[in-house]
């Protein structure tokens, strides 16, 4: 107890301390505290730290008596909830959730070493503690598997002996503080990157934590019904495939599919595996399907439906939290190299929107009684950013006049009036608009539009003739990337391109395409993140009954009391459209409905 009291005083008077929780589970809503780790700067030697581990609920056989959890948390709560006592951590969002499970609201979250590393260089390393310690401190940490074992026999932290757990846990806090000092020094040397960290990444973290905690309701009956229908459809497709092949075979077996496609049906072999076998990979099947072969068309449909069933219609109901009755995704803030968010368990970013089956999965995401879902989506945000970055007069004018950008591009490319543009011409222009953002070649565009390579090249040439500023921007960006080794978003976020000067042509070309796209994709990511931060600030002081539930690509989804929907939509639209000022207006399309699909 005397030691604990000494640490209480240290934490109260520290300018900054590192915190880490050791828990029963990685599931943020279920995890309970086993012990707490802290580290502070040593007052007698600024170059060293004092670190401790407070064991609380280790419950293995013959575990020693530990301090009472309730008493310890009561003593620590005023410190943990004090905004003026600054904390740092590694993936602090997890610790925030764990403390929340015990009724404590962690405040003063000033630094997160995972986000410091990610902001500094998103591609230099993975951003977990073990990798960061090795890269930035040249220190090999004790890995969890070394004290807990692996696989099914792996112990949870409460089952690990305190004499083994304590050095491991205290090291976590100590290394976090060391990492912060090293990474912060590097960020301070780069003012624009420092601003990305302090103005975007850190303030966003609690916003994401609240969204994760809010979760979203699911219509499990609808998903079960869809699963049954997909099962029947898969059986139907299987029967058709057996008829075409003239015999039964396992559609999920690459070997059996090879035999059917390339021996029985004698389809052309387009690509081989490293072992010299004919490939049945998705791009190969897609190409064979484009050539009109029936079996690859069928197999692609089968695979797509099977994936929907295993990933969503079967999996989503199992991911519902038993206490809240909702599904709670986990937002990954330090994974995508361009600054975009990703999500896991479930992955909300990959639910297809262009297929009827994908849209039906979105219909299963519902609002509770008396509420509606409101979906707000940035319209053509990357093209608008392209217009801003390139400064091309034609693009700027089209957006300023509020024209349909694909129709306007079609009119420019085909040299016709706006009202003469056909649906097919607009589709071609849309493919060119988006294709060039992603650095698509004439070969890629030809495949997508099902035209000759010469025709595709002609479209590209016409596009650049009409929008010369875009071509100039692309060339300048590639040149800058080759000199600097990175590209930047409008807010100064960097994406390093280690292969931009590679001798290998394929690697270099991929890096060049990334160089063109990353400033647009990254700026779009920054804009929606800034909008989320501003919306959260508004939510904290508004009387409206509203929660922010999901972020998917360029879209935010809210749950709003039915009688407040119209007023809330206006507020959200205003905040999102003014998140960043560009040379062209940012436009947000906003809808509502009882489910996510209806809200589009």
N, C-alpha and C positions, 0 to 999 in steps of 0.2 A: 504493500500500500504506500509506503514511503517513496518508493521508486515512481509509482504512478503519480503521486502528488508533485514530485519534482518535474515530471514530464508535463503535467498540466500547466505549471508555471512557465516552463520553456515555451510551450505552444502559445500561451497567452501573450508572451512578450516578443515572440519571433516576428520579424518583418515578413517572413515567408517560410512555410514549412511544406514538406512533401507528405502526401497521404496515400495510403494504399489499403484496400480491404482484402482480407483473405476470407473466402466464403465456401458455402456448401455446394454451389452450383454455378454454371456459366449462364444459366437462364436468368435474365435481369429481373424479372418479376418474381421469381421463386427464391432467388439466392438470399441466404441469411448469413449474418456475420459469424465467422469462427474466431477471427482475431483482427486487430488493427495495427498498422505499421506507420511510423512517423520518422521523419528525418529533419533535422535543423542544422544550420551552420554552427560550428563549434565557436562559442564566443571567445575562447582563448586562442584559437588558431583558425583564421578565416579560410585556410586551404583544406580544412578537414571538416567532417560532419559527425554529428551524434545521431545514431539511429536506434530505434527500439521496435520490439514486437510485443504487443499486449495480447496474450492468449486468453480466450474467453469461453469458448464452447467446444474444445477438443473433448471427444467422448469415447476414445478407445479404451480398452480394458486397462485398468490400473492408471488411468490418466490422473495427474495430480490435481488438487483443488485449484481452481482459477478464480480470478476476480469476478464479481457478479456482473453479468452483462448489463442489466438494467441500471445498476449504480454507475458503471463506467460511462454508459451512453448519456445518462442524466448530467454527469459532470462535464462531458465533452460537448454536449449539444450547444451551449452558449458560444463556444469557440467555433464549432463547425458551422453554425448559422450566422456568424458575425461577418458581414461583408468587408469589414475593414481589416480583418486578419486574413492575409492572402495565402492561398493554397496553390500547390502545383501537383500534378499527377500524370500518370501514363494511362491514357484512355479514361479520363475522369468521368465521362458519361456513365460508364459502368458503375463506378463508385457512387455517383449521384443516385442511381437507381437503387443500389444496395442499401444506402443510408435511408432513402425514401421508404423502403420496405420496413424500416424500423421507426418510421415517423419523423425522421430528421431531414430537413431541407438544406443541403450543402450550399453555402454561399461563399463569395470571395474566391471563386474559381478563376484564377488569373492566368495560369500557364498549364498547357497540356503538351508534354514532350512529344507525343505521337503527332499532334497537329503542328508543333514547331518544326519537326523534321519534314513533315509532308509539305508545309508551306515553303520551306527552304529549298527542297529539291524532291519533287514527287516521285522521281524515277531512280534516285540514287541507291535506294535500298528499300526493303519492306520496313514498315514503321512499328514493328513490335519491339518490346524492350530488349530481348536477346540480341536481335540484329543491330539495333541502335547502339547498344553498349559496345558491341564488337567494332562497328564502323567508327563511332565518334570518340570512344574512350579506350579503344583497343583492349577491352576487358571482356573475358568470357564469363558470363553469369552462370549460376547454377540453374539448369533447366528444370522445369516442373517434373518431367518424367523421371529425372534422376532421384527425386525424393518420393515420388508417388507411384512409380511403376508405369507400365503401358497397358493399352488394350482394356479388355474386360476386367482385368484384375486391378486396374488403376484405383488407388485410394482417393477418396475425397479429402479435403484439407483437414476436416475435423477428425479423420482417422490417423493422421500423421503425428508421430510423437513430437512433443513440444521441443525437445532438444534438437531435433532435425528441422522442424518447421521454423524455429526462431531465426537462425542465421539466414535461411532462404528468404524469409519475409522481410527482415530488416534490410537485407541487401537490396530488395526491390525499392524500398523508400530511398535508401542512400544513393543508388544508381540514378533514380529519377531526378534527385536534386543535382547530381553531377551533370547529367544530360542536359537539364534545363540551363545550367550556367554556360555550358559549351554552346548549345544551340542558340540561346538568346544572344550571346555575344555575336554570333554570325548573322542573326537576323537584324540586330541593331546596326550592323555595317551596311545593310541594304534597306534603306528607308521605305521603298515601295513594298518590298516583301513583308517588312515589319507591319506595315499598314494593313496588308491582306490578312495577316495573323490577328492583329488587335481589333480591326474593324469588321472582319467578316468571319473568320474561322472560329475564334473563341466565343463571340456573342451568339453564333449559330448553335453551338453545342447544347446549351440548355433548351433552345427552341426544339431541337430534334428530340431531346430527352422527353419533353412534354408530349410531343406528337406520338412517340413510341408508347408512352404511358396511356394516352387517350385510346389508342387502338381503334378498330372499326368492326361493326357488326356484320355477320354473314348469314345469308339464308341457306342453311345446311340442307334443307329439303330440296331446294332448287339444284344444289350441287350434286346431291345423291341421284336425283332424276337425270341430270346431265351425264353423270358417270354411267348409269345404266344404258342410256341412249348411245354413248360412245362405245360401250362394250358390244352392243348389238351391231353398230356400224363397223367396228373392227372385225367382228366375226364375218360380216358380209364381205368386207374387203379381202379377208383371208380366203374365203370361198372363191371369189373372183380370181385371185392370184393363182390358186390351185388349178382352176379351170384353164387359165392362160398357159400355165406351165405344163399342164397335162399330168401332174402328179402332186401329192401333198408335200409341202416342205415348210420349215420354220422360218417365217418372215423376219424374225429377230436374229437369225444366224447369218453372219457375213459370209461364211464358207458356203452354206447352202444357197444363199442368194447369188454368189459368184457363179456357181454351177448353172443355176437356172438362167441368169442373164446372159452369160457369155458362152455357155456350152449348149444348153437346151435351146434357147432363143437366138443364139448367135449374134447378139448385139455387139456393136463395135467397142473395142477396149480403148478407152480414152486416156486412162492413167493407171499406173501400177503402184502397189504398195512398196515400201523399202525391201520387202522380202520377194518382190517380183510377181506378186499375185495381182490380178485385175482388181482395181479399187471399186468399192461400192459406197464411197463417201458421198455426202450430200451434194457437193458441187458437181460431181460426176453424174449422179442420178438426175440432177436438175438439167444438166446439158442434154442427157439422153431423153429426158421428158420433153425438152424444147424441140427435139427432133421428131417428136410425135410418137415415141414408143410407149405402148400402153402400160407395160409392167412398171417401169420407173415412175410414171405418173401415180400409179396406184400405191407403190411403196412409199413415196413421199407423203401422200395423204395419210397412209397408215402410221408412219413415224410421227407425223405432226399431231395426229389425234392421240396416239399412245402417250406422247410427251405431255399433252394437255391433261390427260387423265392422271398420269403418275405425279405430275408436278403441281397440279391445281385441284381438279375436281375430287380426287381421292385424298390429296395431302392437306388441303386447306382446313377441312373440318377437324383434322387431328391437331392442328396448330392453334385451336381456340383455347384461350386460357380458362381453366375451370372456375377461377374466382371472378373474372370480369365478364366472361361469356363473349369476349371479343378476340380478334386476332391482332397481335402486336408485332409489326415488323421491326427490324433492327436497321437503322440507317448507318451506313459505312461512310465515314467522312474522310478517310485517308486511304482510299483504294484506287479510284479512277484517276489516271495521271493528269487529266485536263481540268480537274476541279469539280467535276460532276459528282453528285451523290449516287451511291448505289444502295440497294437494300437486300436483306437476307431474312429467311425464315418468317414469312414468305418473301420471295423476290417479286416486288410489285412492278419492277421496271420491264419485265419480260412478258407480261400478259399480252398476247397479240390483240391488236385493235382492228385489224383489217379483215379478220375472218369472223363469220357469224358465231362460231364456237367461242372464240376469244371474247366477243362482245357479251355473250351469255354468261361467261365467268364474271365479267364486270357487273352484270345485273344482280349477281349474288352478293355484292357489296352494298349493304343497305343502311338507311337511316333508322334510328329508333322511332317509336310512335311519337307523333307530335313534332317531328323534326324532318328536315329535308337535307339532302346532300347538295352542296354547291361546288361546282368544278370551275376553276378559273385557269385559263390556258393562254400563254403568250402566243400570239399569232405570228408565224414565220419569223421568229426572233433571230435566227442565224442569218437569214437573208437581209434583215434590217441592219444587223451588225456589219455584214459585208458592205452594205451601202455606206454606212458610216465610216468604216475603216478605209475603204477604197476611195471614198469621196467622188465616185463616178456620177456625173451629172444626170445621165439617163436614169440610173437606179434611184437616185435621190428624188428626181422629179416624179417618177412613178409612185414612190411611197408617199411623197408630199401631197399628191393629188388623190391619194386613197384608192389608186387603181388596183385591180386584181393583178398581182405582179406576174403570175404565170401567163395570163392573157396578154399583158403588156409586152412581156418578153417574146411571146409567140408573134405578136404584131410586128415587133422589131426584126426578129429572125426571118420571118416569111415575107416581110415588106408589104404588109396589108393593113387595112384599118382595123381598129379594135373590134368593131361589131361583125367583122368578117371571119374572126378566128373560130375555127371548128373545135369540137371537143378533143379530137385527135391531135390537132396542132397544140392545144393548151397542154395536153398530156406530155407531148414531146418537149415543150418548153419547160415544164415542171421538172422533167428528168434532167434537163440541161442545167437549170437553176441549182437544183440540189446536188447533182452529180459533180459540178465544178467546185462547189464548196468542199466536197470530200475528195477532190483531186482525181476525179474519174477520167480515165483515158478514153479515146475514141473507140477502142476495142470494147471497153466496159459499157459505154453508152449504146453502142451498136447492139450488144447483147440484150440490154434492158429494153430497147425500143423495137428490137427485132427488125433492124434495118442494116444495110451494108455498112462496112467500116468507113467507106468513102462518104456516104451520106451523113454518118455521125460526125465525121471530121468537119464536114461542111457546116453542120449546125454549130459546132464549137467555134469555127472560124467566124461565122456570121455573128455569133454571140459576142465574141471579143471585138469585132469591128464596131458593133453597136454600143458596147460597154467597155471602151478601151481602158478606163480607170481600173476595172477589175483585173485585167491582164497585168497592168503596171503594178498594182498592189501585190499580185501573186509573185511576180518576178522580184520585186523589192524585198518581200518577206523571205523568199528563198535565199537571197543574197545576205540579208541580215542574219538569218539563221546560221548560214555557213561561217560567217565571221564571228558571231557571238556565241554560237553553240546552243542558243535557246530562242524561243519566241515568247511574247508577253500578251496578256489580256489588257483590256482598257484600264483595269484597276491595278495592273502591275504584277499579276500572278505569272509565274514563269513555268514554261515547260521546256526542260532540257532535252536536246536531241543528240544523243551520243553517236548516232549513225549518220548524221547529216553530211559528213565528209568521207563516209566509208568507201573503200575501193569496190566492194561488192555492190553492183548496180542495183540489185533488187532491194537491198537494205537501204541504200541511199535514196532511191525513189520513194520508198515507203516513208522515210523520214521527211522528205520534201512535201509529200502529201499531208503528213501530220502537221508540218510547219504552217501550211496554208489553213488547215481546218482548226487547229488548236486555239488560235486567238478568238475565233468565233464561238466555238463550243465552250471554251473557258470563260469568255465574257458572258455568254448566256447563263452559265452556271453561277457566275458572280452576281448577275442581276437577280436571279430568282432567290439566291441566298440572302441578298440585301433586302429584297421584298419580304422574305420570311421574318427577318429580324425586325423590320418596321411593323409588320402585321402583329407580331408577338407583343411589341411595345403597345400597340393600340389595344390588343386583347386585354392587356393587364390593366387598362384604365376605362374600358368601355362597359356599359351596362347591358349590352347585347348578350343574348344567350347563344354562344358560338364556340366551337372548338376547331382547331386546325388538326386534321387527321392524317393526311398523306401528301407526299411530294413525289411526283412521277414525271421525270424528264422536265418539260416546261410547264407543268401543271400542278396546281395546289387544290386539295379537296378539303372541304369544311362540312361540319354538321351544324345546322342552324335551326333555331326554333321557327316553325312554319310561319308564324305571324310577323317575323322580322326579316324574312328572306330578301325582300326588295331593297330595304334600307341597307342591309349588310352587303349586298352585291355592289351597290354604288361605292361604299367605303373601300371594299377590297379592290375593285377596279381602279379607283383613284390611287391607292397606295402602290399597287403593282405597276401601273403605267408611269408612275413618277419615281421608280426605284433608281433610275439612272437616266440622265438627259443625253439623248443622241441627236444626230443631225436629222433623223427621221423619227416620227412618233412611234412609241411602243404601244401596241394594241393588245388588249386582253379580251378574249372571248369568254363569256361567263354564262353558265346555265345552271339549272336546278332540277331535281327529281327525287323520287323515293329511292332510286339506286344510282350507282356510279355511271352506268351506261346512259340512263335517262338524263343525267345531268350534263350530257354533252350536246 
